[in-house]
Amino acid sequence: MADEKNDPTADASSADEVSSVEPNATDEAAESAEAGPGPLSGDGAPDDPQGAERGQQPWTQQSMTIPDGPIEETISFDTYPADRFTHEDLGFGDADVVEMLRNMLLQRRFEERCRQMYQQQKISGFLHLYIGQEAVSTGSVNAIRLGEDAIITAYRDHGMGLAMGMDPGACMAELFGKKDGCSKGKGGSMHFFDKSRKMMGGHAIVGAHLPLATGIAFADTYRAGRLP
């Protein structure tokens, strides 16, 4: 007589007998799902046998139609007609356009070198690069009276400072924590500042510069005698 404990076919035959008699929970759940509608089907009214059996109310019914196929949607955007005006129409000469391009390239090269130095752990603390936004700072600065109008910004301020004519050497020294930096090496990446150009600084806390901007605008209006 064979020892059942050492017989490898004994467990297999027992498992086959059990599975043939009692279906597992997964099979029961699958059959239940195929047999009847889901909990969101039907109108849930009292005369609905399925809804009454589940205690379903009218407000639990499915109120949207789910399409079977892919959804196609067309979206249109109104864009700025960049080709409608030339730089002469906007009051810029050829030399002005070249200078704007030079300034954007300065910002890009400055930021690329900052990233290299940061990756080499020569710049510590935070580093918020301005790569990809050079046209924003350059266009903004060319739309104000540089030296008269103040600019204040958030923590991503490298490009704005360079666009306003800050010394790139002083800006880089600030990132290295040098005393000859634009904020004496105490501010770092998020605190470029130049009083003579009315660059009123980058500010690390999101939104914290807005009340300061309001105060600066009020002070300029007050000093110019333009208050109502």
Residue, then its C-alpha position, 0 to 999 in steps of 0.5 A: m500500500a502506497d504512503e499517501k504522504n509521499d504520493p505526489t498524485a494524492d494532493a493533485s487528485s484531491a484538488d481536482e475533486v474539490s474544484s469540481v464540486e465547489p467553484n471558487a469566489t472568483d468564478e462566482a463573482a464573474e457569474s454574478a456580474e454576467a447574470g444581472p445589470g450593475p448597481l447603476s442600471g435601471d431607474g431605481a423606481p419601486d416597481d423595478p424589481q432589481g432596484a427594489e431588491r437592492g434598495q436603489q433610489p431614482w437618484t442613483q441611476q446612471s445619468m450619462t451615456i458612455p460611448d462605445g467607440p473613441i471620442e473625437e473633439t475639435i478645439s480651436f484657439d485664438t493666437y496672437p498674429a505674430d506675422r501681422f506686424t514687423h519690428e519697424d511697425l512696433g517702433f524697433g530698429d534693426a539694432d534694437v532687434v539684434e540687442m534683444l536677441r543678444n540679451m536672450l542668448l546671454q540669459r540662455r548661456f548664463e543659465e546653462r553655465c549655472r546648471q553646469m556649476y550646480q551639477q558640479q556642486k559649486i553652487s549650493g542651495f536652490l537654483h531656479l533656472y530661467i531656460g525657455q522664458e528668455a523672450v518673456s523677460t526681454g519683451s517685458v523689459n522692452a515694454i517699460r521705461l527702464g530705470e524709471d519703472a520698477i520690476i519685482t518678481a518671484y523666485r525664478d529671477h535670473g533672466m529678469g535681472l539680466a534683461m534689466g541690465m544687471d552685471p552677469g558677473a555680479c549675478m554669478a557671484e551671488l550664486f557662488g555666495k560671494k560678497d561682491g554678488c548683487s545681494k552681497g552673497k546672502g540671497g542666492s538664486m532667488h534674490f537678485f536685486d539692483k536698486s539702481r535699475k529698480m530691479m526690486g528683487g526675486h522673492a522666494i515665497v510664492g505670492a509674497h512679492l505681491p503686497l510689496a509690488t502694491g506698495i512700490a506702485f503706490a509709492d511711485t504714484y504718490r511721489a509723482g503726485r498722481l494720486p486721485 
